[in-house]
Each structure stands twice: as structure tokens, then as C-alpha cells.
Amino acid sequence: MVLADGVVHLEPEPAVCEAMLDGWARQQRTRFLDEDGTIKPRLSVVRRFAEFTNQYPWQWSLPRSRPSSTT
């Protein structure tokens, strides 16, 4: 994430999330992955899941498994 000196985001989480996704897209481009066939769909999945869960990716976790009943 690049900011001018003295600039502070009022809501840093959305800015960090976008910077993270931009960096991930850049990393995929350096591997010569297809923009329309690979990178954009991947970014779309992450953005949609974040919207669905109403959480940022760093807040996601796996659900705890319930103990199986031995009846």
C-alpha cells in the first residue's frame, strides 16, 4: 500500500484489503497468468466471499468441527 506522507485512512481495513488484492494480482501477472481467465475470476471470488461473510480475508477461519456422536 502506498500513501503520501501524512495521509491517514479513516477506514484502514478496506484500503489494506484492496492493497492486498492488488499485490496478489501483481504477483499472478509476474507468473504470466491470464488476466481475464485466471486473475480477475480469482479476485472476484475473494471479493464476493468477503462481501458474503462481511469480513476481511484476514478475519476468515475454518469452523471448528463438532465431535462426532458415538451412538
C-alpha positions in Angstrom: 0.0 0.0 0.0 1.4 3.4 -1.0 0.4 6.6 0.8 1.6 10.1 0.5 3.4 11.4 3.6 1.0 12.4 6.3 -2.1 10.7 4.8 -4.1 8.5 7.1 -7.0 6.4 6.1 -10.2 6.9 8.1 -11.0 3.2 7.4 -7.7 1.4 7.0 -9.2 -2.1 6.6 -10.7 -1.5 3.1 -7.5 0.1 2.0 -5.4 -2.8 3.3 -7.7 -5.3 1.6 -7.5 -3.6 -1.8 -3.7 -3.3 -1.4 -3.5 -7.0 -0.6 -5.6 -7.9 -3.6 -3.6 -5.6 -5.9 -0.4 -7.2 -4.7 -1.8 -10.7 -5.2 -2.9 -9.7 -8.8 0.5 -8.3 -9.5 2.2 -11.5 -8.2 -0.1 -13.5 -10.5 0.8 -11.3 -13.5 4.5 -11.9 -12.9 3.8 -15.6 -13.4 2.2 -14.7 -16.7 -1.3 -15.9 -15.7 -4.1 -14.9 -17.9 -5.8 -11.6 -16.7 -9.3 -12.5 -17.9 -9.3 -16.2 -17.4 -7.5 -16.5 -14.1 -6.7 -13.3 -12.2 -10.0 -11.4 -12.5 -12.1 -14.5 -11.6 -9.9 -15.2 -8.6 -10.1 -11.6 -7.3 -13.9 -11.7 -7.9 -14.3 -14.9 -5.8 -12.3 -13.3 -2.9 -14.3 -10.0 -3.1 -17.7 -11.9 -3.3 -16.8 -14.1 -0.3 -15.7 -11.1 1.7 -19.0 -9.4 0.9 -20.9 -12.6 1.8 -19.2 -13.1 5.1 -19.0 -9.4 5.9 -15.4 -10.0 6.9 -11.9 -9.2 5.5 -9.8 -12.2 4.4 -7.5 -12.0 7.4 -10.6 -12.5 9.6 -11.6 -15.7 8.0 -11.1 -19.0 9.8 -12.2 -22.6 9.5 -15.1 -23.7 11.5 -14.4 -25.9 14.4 -15.5 -29.4 13.8 -18.1 -30.8 16.1 -17.3 -34.0 17.9 -19.0 -37.0 16.2 -21.5 -38.8 18.3 -20.8 -42.4 19.1 -24.3 -43.7 19.5 
